[in-house]
Structure formats: structure tokens, C-alpha cells
Amino acid sequence: MSHSQILTICLNPVIQKTIVLPNLVENQVNRSNEYYNDASGKGVNVTRVLTQLGERAVHLTQLGGRFLDYFLSMVEQDGLNIQWVESFSEIRSCYTLLNQSRKTSTEIVEEAVPVEKGTEQRVLDLYHRLLPNCAGIIISGTKAAGFSDAIFPEMVRLSKQQGKFVILDYRGKDLLNSLRFQPEIIKPNYQEFITTFFPPESTIPPGDLDNLIKEKMWQIYREYQSTTILTRGSQEVLYIDQGAIQSIQPEKITPVNTIGCGDAFTAGLAASWLRGRELLAAIHNGLACAKENALLLRPGVIR
């Protein structure tokens, strides 16, 4: 077990309802006698898996609204260390519909309610207090409406200024604006990488896309010394190591619930990286955690 604490950040908390259905039929009443509520969001999932791995993790987020106490009760039940600021915005809900007959997962996502003015400064003040006691940070997911485009890059800047390691699992403008501060690892998934670095208006012949993605991974490595790790669900993981683009094929499984697999991967990767293991070993540990998560009913768990 590592004795260094990891600070995880996600500014878009979720109450995740997982509903198990024998079959999902549109335009009909679908009844279920198996359903679960979990405190979730990408950062909570990462924190839960880190905790289940035996790591010391603290999660920073914003919370508010009618379901605040309920959310905190679920966090306490999971044994998670959550530090939060009041945002006066309702915690959103997301719904996973598991169709057992077809082995499919359907996700319904509520967009976040904007946070109250002043929440960003309260988050940064708490971040300043938590950061010195952590070996590094993991920032995951999109931020709720009401936060500025400056908050994630500023967190990365402050972390690198204090010599912390940084793993980023987000996309778009937030990622583009954070790269100049040289995070160690960026881990968007394959589609998020495409939408971030190849805008919709660009016309790319399908046969050229893989080569352009690999060229962009190298460009990021040369300009920012940041290693890109691209996950693609059941397809191979792409990453840079030992002077070359490498790939690993995940083990083929029949998943039960894929929600949180990317977060489990991030947690397993970070836990190994913090212990000083080589990148390949860290990625293998991430894949092992993602596999365990996929074989379980609830999101962001490995047991």
C-alpha cells in the first residue's frame, strides 16, 4: 500500500441509479425488482476504486440541493474521504438500464444545474489547502455549468508548481488549455481525443485517422512531455512508451455493467504509477480494474 495520498477532483457529482431489467421494451411499462443508487460521477468512481485498492485518496467536489445529505450518506457507507464546498445546485441523477436479455447498457444522463456564483473560488480555496498533503492529482470529467474555463488549467498549474504528478481524464477546451502545464498523463478515450484534437469541420479520410491520431500523440509528447493513453472499450489501448506507439488488447469478457470502467482504469493506473511501477505494469493494472468493474453490477467498483 502506498503511504502517499492522491487528490481526485470532479466538479460534476452524480447520483447513479442502476436498474436491472429482464428485457427493455420501448413504448411499454418496464418493471424491475433489482435497482441500486450510488454516489457517483467520474471522480467519485476513481476515489472508490483507489480506496478499494488500499490507497489513500481524498475527493474534492461541489455539492448542494435536496439530495446533499443522501449523497453524503452513500459516500460514508462506501468509506470515502470527500471534501466539498457548498454550490447550492441540485445533484443530478443518471440512469443505467441493464437489459439482461441482450446484455446491453443504456445510459440516460441529466445535464448539471449551474453552480452558484462564488463556488469556483470556494473550490480553489479548498484545493489550495488539500494539495500540499497529496502526491498528485487526478482530474476527471466535465465540470458543471457555472465554472470558468480557467479552473482546471489553474489546478494543473498549481499542482505542477508544487512538483505533483498529474493525470487528466477530460476533453475539449479544458484539456487543450491544460497541456501547457505539462501533465504527466492524459487519458481521454478514443472518441474524446478525436473530438478534442480534430474538430468536426476537419475532413479526414477514414483510412488516415489512425495515423493522424498517432502523430498527434507524438506531438503532445514532444511539445509537453505528456504521455497520452487512449482507451477504446473492448478494443486495444494505445499509448507511448519506450520511444514508440504501443498497444495492449484488453481481455475479452461479457460485461455486466460498463459504467465506470474508464474510471476504474484510471484508478488502477494511478495506484501503480504512484508505487513507482513501469508504465506497462500500470496500464495492465488499470485494465485489470476495468475488467473487474465491468463484471459487477454497480458503477466504479472492483469488489
Summary of the structure (lengths in Angstrom):
residues: 303
radius of gyration: 18.9
end to end distance: 17.3
largest distance: 56.0
contacts: 1013
relative contact order: 0.15
helix: 38%
strand: 27%
